[in-house]
Amino acid sequence: MRHYLDHAATTPLRPEARDAWIAASETVGNASSTHGAGQDARRLLEESRERVAAVLDADPIEIVFTSGGTESINLALQGMWRARPEGTSAIVMPDAEHHATMDTVAALVDEGAQLRRVPVSATARIDAGAFAAALPQAALATALVANNEAGTINDAGALTAAAATAGVALHLDAVAALGHVPLSFRALRGEAGVGVGLVAMSVAGHKIGAPVGVGVLVTARSARVTALLRGGAQQRGLRAGTQDIAGAASFATALELAETERAGEAARLAALRDRLVSGILSSVPSAELLGEPTDRLPGNAHVLFPGAVGESLLFLLDVVGVAASTGSACQAGVAEPSHVVMAMGRSERDARSVLRFSLGRTSVDADVDAVLAAIADVYARASGAGTAARS
């Protein structure tokens, strides 16, 4: 039996979202067509947009459907950079962001942007004061609502308020936070002026049980964003092309269900996570939970196993039917130390010795039991492999 503890990478497809996708895929017509079939398709698309907007507390016109979190982040950062205020060139970015953000900003630096780095704490928290200090005269800023590896939840309200006060446009990456913490675009934006403060927020469907390949960029009406894809006026001209009606319908269904379940699931998953962490620390006394001990995503356990190579731990757990991760799945297949762990002030060796266990909607006690039954032996064997490799 396989025990899946990698929900932060992709959580299983919800049956309701699958059914919504199938039903919507039977709708004939392009939502941009003016005939009856096209308008039927348009109606379903806009109803889905309204449902998503209601959960994220935004206006329907602010919902831009994309292919996922990476595209949403790219559209926000590249689009905001190209529409930046004249005379600005700095991008404010904390050190422990997702690679979708880091790699996009690196490409913009090649185009002339200046990077203002903001350090994170030993628990991967963004310091709101340091963030605010980096903002004056910046072109734009970006930050995670919750760290995708360490699970630490940041003070998004303080970050958005700082950006609004500084008159800087801010993008929030809420991909890891979606379905686990309350997200109100309207409340986070507050009374920010035109084109400043929170102007864009990225989320992805496969984190909440929608199909892979659908996401959303929430974009304020006043946002200054230049489109990446051209060829049509769809979605306020921010993303040209025939719109994915089935993807939108399935995303709306999954999002509504995730929001309905959120409070109850947060308590259930936190209890499972705490039992998992307690059992791991009992079986492997030298192990250490990284990230904020309490103010973290409910299903996240980011654990350092000193002296063991994460890839070895991962392989040995997989052999006994446990699926976990060494970090972001977007870096799968690349054996590199976790930049998040190093941003927390840890050594490169520590950054190669971490595992992320992430629980989700389908997680049960048996999944935790499977890890706890194997972890002591797995750690002993992985530690031996690491010692042999260094000798």
ZIDA-V405754 format. One record per pair of residues at least 24 apart in sequence whose C-alpha atoms are under 6 Angstrom apart, sorted by the first residue. I is the first residue (numbers start at 1). GAP is how many residues later the second one is. D is the distance in Angstrom with one decimal. If there is no record, write none. Layout:
i=<I	I>
gap=<GAP	GAP>
d=<D	D>
//
This chain:
i=<2	2	3	3	3	4	5	5	5	5	5	6	6	7	7	7	8	9	10	10	11	11	12	13	13	14	17	17	17	17	20	21	21	24	25	45	48	48	48	51	52	56	56	57	57	57	58	58	62	62	62	63	64	64	64	65	65	66	66	66	67	67	67	68	68	68	68	69	69	69	70	72	72	79	79	79	80	83	83	83	84	88	88	89	89	89	90	90	90	90	91	91	91	91	91	92	92	93	93	93	94	94	95	95	96	96	121	122	123	123	124	124	125	128	132	136	140	140	140	141	142	142	142	143	144	144	145	146	148	149	150	150	151	151	151	152	152	152	153	153	157	160	160	163	164	164	164	167	168	168	169	169	170	170	170	171	171	172	173	173	174	174	175	175	179	179	180	194	195	195	195	199	205	209	210	210	210	214	266	269	269	270	270	273	276	283	299	299	300	301	301	302	302	303	303	304	304	305	305	307	308	308	308	308	309	309	309	310	310	310	312	313	324	325	325	326	326	326>
gap=<319	320	318	319	364	319	318	319	352	353	354	318	352	351	352	353	350	320	196	197	196	198	197	196	197	195	193	233	236	237	230	225	229	222	221	200	200	201	204	201	200	127	128	127	128	129	127	128	156	157	158	155	152	153	171	150	151	148	149	150	146	147	148	136	145	146	147	134	135	146	30	130	145	146	147	148	145	141	142	143	55	50	51	24	25	50	24	25	48	49	24	25	48	49	50	24	49	24	25	49	24	25	24	248	244	247	223	222	168	169	167	220	29	31	30	30	28	29	30	29	28	29	30	29	28	29	29	31	28	178	141	152	145	146	149	139	140	144	142	143	31	37	38	34	28	32	33	29	28	29	27	28	27	28	29	29	30	29	28	29	28	29	28	29	79	80	82	28	27	28	29	24	46	45	40	41	44	33	32	29	30	28	29	26	92	93	59	60	58	55	56	53	54	51	52	49	50	48	49	76	45	74	75	78	43	44	77	42	43	44	70	69	33	30	31	28	29	30>
d=<4.5	6.0	5.9	4.8	5.2	4.9	5.4	5.1	5.3	5.0	5.4	5.0	5.0	5.3	5.6	5.5	5.6	5.6	5.6	5.4	5.5	5.7	5.6	4.3	5.7	4.9	5.7	4.5	5.6	5.5	5.1	4.7	5.0	4.8	5.2	5.3	5.9	5.2	5.6	5.9	5.3	5.9	5.3	5.0	5.6	5.7	5.7	5.7	5.4	4.9	5.6	4.8	5.5	5.2	6.0	5.8	4.5	5.8	4.9	5.3	4.6	4.3	5.3	4.9	5.4	4.7	3.8	5.5	4.7	5.8	5.6	5.5	5.1	4.5	4.2	5.9	4.6	5.7	5.6	5.7	5.6	5.9	4.9	5.1	5.8	5.3	4.5	5.7	4.7	5.2	5.1	5.9	5.8	5.2	5.5	4.8	4.4	5.3	6.0	5.5	4.2	5.8	5.5	6.0	4.7	5.9	5.8	4.4	4.1	5.2	5.9	5.6	5.9	5.9	5.4	5.7	5.7	5.0	5.9	4.8	5.5	4.6	5.7	5.2	5.7	4.7	5.2	5.4	5.3	5.6	5.0	5.5	5.1	5.1	5.6	5.5	5.3	4.4	5.9	5.1	5.8	5.7	5.6	4.7	5.3	5.7	3.7	5.2	4.9	5.8	4.1	5.0	5.4	4.7	5.8	4.7	5.6	4.7	5.9	5.0	5.5	5.4	4.3	5.6	5.3	6.0	6.0	5.3	5.2	4.7	6.0	5.4	5.8	5.8	5.9	5.2	5.5	5.8	5.4	5.6	5.2	4.5	5.9	5.8	5.7	5.5	5.2	4.5	4.7	5.8	5.1	5.9	4.4	5.5	5.4	5.8	4.4	5.4	5.9	5.6	5.5	5.2	4.3	5.5	5.8	4.8	5.9	5.7	4.5	5.5	5.5	5.7	5.3	5.7	5.2	5.9	4.5	5.7>
//
